[in-house]
Amino acid sequence: MELGSRTGDLIAAALALALGGYALSQTGEMSELGAVFPTTAAIVLILAALGLALRVVLRRGDGAEQQSFWSGLEWPRLIGLSITLLAWALLLKPIGFLPVAALGLLAVGITAYRERMSLKAFALHLLAATALLAGFYGLFALVLRVPLP
């Protein structure tokens, strides 16, 4: 049985809706400032899931079921990103936020980048990654006062 793209989109929307609902339900135990980001992310995820489901429902029989849900999926990249996210979650507490975030960002960049990178592009990516890490650390640790491992 081949899973069509419409069915796959509905499954993805249902999973995203459930994950967003669960994340939203967990924010009640957090401090007011600490709950700002998870609440916002959960609401965005729920809205995106509802938007995807609505798009699938409104899309008529345009031959979308002919295309497989799995077509075009790059398995090595998907597996690499999944392993990176799992390692990130498991190593965050024992190693700490900054080293794990830096290694995770590097791993995602290596996994996702498709072309050979020039030295100039590498330097710009490194600069952007450093700014991103510093920004997120400052936002969570200093502004929102979320305790980071």
MOHU-V423880 format. One record per pair of residues at least 12 apart in sequence whose ideal C-beta (glycine too) atoms are under 10 Angstrom apart, sorted by the first residue. I is the first residue (numbers start at 0). J is the second residue. D is the distance in whole Angstrom. If there is no record, write none. Layout:
I;J;D + I;J;D
This chain:
1;64;9 + 1;65;9 + 1;66;10 + 1;67;6 + 1;68;8 + 1;69;9 + 1;70;10 + 2;64;10 + 2;67;7 + 2;68;4 + 2;69;7 + 3;63;7 + 3;64;4 + 3;65;8 + 3;66;7 + 3;67;7 + 3;68;6 + 4;55;9 + 4;58;10 + 4;62;10 + 4;63;5 + 4;64;7 + 4;65;9 + 4;66;5 + 4;67;7 + 4;68;5 + 4;69;9 + 4;70;8 + 5;54;10 + 5;55;5 + 5;56;9 + 5;58;7 + 5;60;9 + 5;61;10 + 5;63;5 + 5;64;6 + 5;66;10 + 5;68;9 + 6;55;9 + 6;63;10 + 6;64;8 + 6;68;7 + 7;55;9 + 7;66;10 + 7;67;8 + 7;68;3 + 7;69;8 + 8;51;6 + 8;52;8 + 8;54;8 + 8;55;5 + 8;56;10 + 8;58;9 + 8;63;9 + 8;68;8 + 9;51;8 + 9;52;6 + 9;55;5 + 9;56;8 + 10;68;8 + 11;48;8 + 11;51;7 + 11;52;9 + 11;55;9 + 11;68;9 + 12;47;8 + 12;48;5 + 12;49;7 + 12;50;8 + 12;51;4 + 12;52;4 + 12;53;9 + 12;54;9 + 12;55;7 + 12;56;10 + 13;48;8 + 13;51;10 + 13;52;8 + 14;48;8 + 15;44;6 + 15;45;8 + 15;46;10 + 15;47;6 + 15;48;4 + 15;49;9 + 15;50;10 + 15;51;7 + 15;52;9 + 16;44;8 + 16;45;6 + 16;46;10 + 16;47;9 + 16;48;4 + 16;49;7 + 16;51;9 + 16;52;8 + 17;44;10 + 17;45;10 + 17;48;8 + 18;41;8 + 18;44;6 + 18;45;9 + 18;48;8 + 19;40;8 + 19;41;5 + 19;42;7 + 19;43;8 + 19;44;4 + 19;45;4 + 19;46;8 + 19;47;8 + 19;48;6 + 19;49;9 + 20;41;8 + 20;44;9 + 20;45;7 + 20;48;9 + 21;41;8 + 22;37;6 + 22;38;8 + 22;40;7 + 22;41;4 + 22;42;9 + 22;44;7 + 22;45;9 + 23;37;8 + 23;38;7 + 23;40;9 + 23;41;4 + 23;42;7 + 23;44;9 + 23;45;7 + 24;41;9 + 25;37;7 + 25;38;10 + 25;41;9 + 26;38;5 + 26;39;10 + 26;40;10 + 26;41;7 + 29;143;10 + 29;145;8 + 30;143;9 + 30;144;7 + 30;145;8 + 30;146;10 + 31;143;10 + 32;139;10 + 32;142;8 + 32;143;5 + 32;144;6 + 32;145;8 + 33;139;9 + 33;143;6 + 33;144;7 + 33;145;5 + 33;146;8 + 34;143;9 + 34;145;9 + 35;138;10 + 35;142;9 + 35;143;6 + 35;145;9 + 36;135;10 + 36;138;8 + 36;139;7 + 36;143;7 + 36;145;8 + 37;145;9 + 73;110;10 + 73;111;10 + 73;113;9 + 75;110;8 + 76;110;6 + 76;111;7 + 76;112;10 + 76;113;9 + 77;110;9 + 78;110;9 + 79;106;8 + 79;107;9 + 79;109;8 + 79;110;4 + 79;111;8 + 80;106;8 + 80;107;7 + 80;110;6 + 80;111;7 + 81;110;10 + 82;106;8 + 82;110;9 + 83;102;9 + 83;103;6 + 83;104;9 + 83;105;9 + 83;106;4 + 83;107;6 + 83;108;10 + 83;109;9 + 83;110;6 + 83;111;10 + 84;103;8 + 84;106;9 + 84;107;8 + 86;99;8 + 86;102;8 + 86;103;7 + 86;106;8 + 87;99;6 + 87;100;8 + 87;102;8 + 87;103;4 + 87;104;9 + 87;106;8 + 87;107;9 + 88;103;9 + 90;102;8 + 90;103;8 + 90;148;10 + 91;103;9 + 91;147;9 + 91;148;6 + 92;148;5 + 93;148;8 + 94;148;8 + 95;147;8 + 95;148;5 + 96;132;9 + 96;135;9 + 96;136;7 + 96;139;8 + 96;140;8 + 96;145;10 + 96;146;10 + 96;147;4 + 96;148;6 + 97;132;7 + 97;133;9 + 97;135;10 + 97;136;6 + 97;140;10 + 97;147;8 + 97;148;10 + 99;148;8 + 100;128;9 + 100;131;9 + 100;132;6 + 100;135;7 + 100;136;8 + 100;147;9 + 101;128;8 + 101;129;9 + 101;132;6 + 103;132;10 + 104;124;10 + 104;125;10 + 104;127;10 + 104;128;5 + 104;129;10 + 104;131;7 + 104;132;7 + 104;135;10 + 105;124;10 + 105;125;9 + 105;128;8 + 107;128;10 + 108;121;10 + 108;124;6 + 108;125;9 + 108;127;10 + 108;128;7 + 112;124;8 + 135;147;9
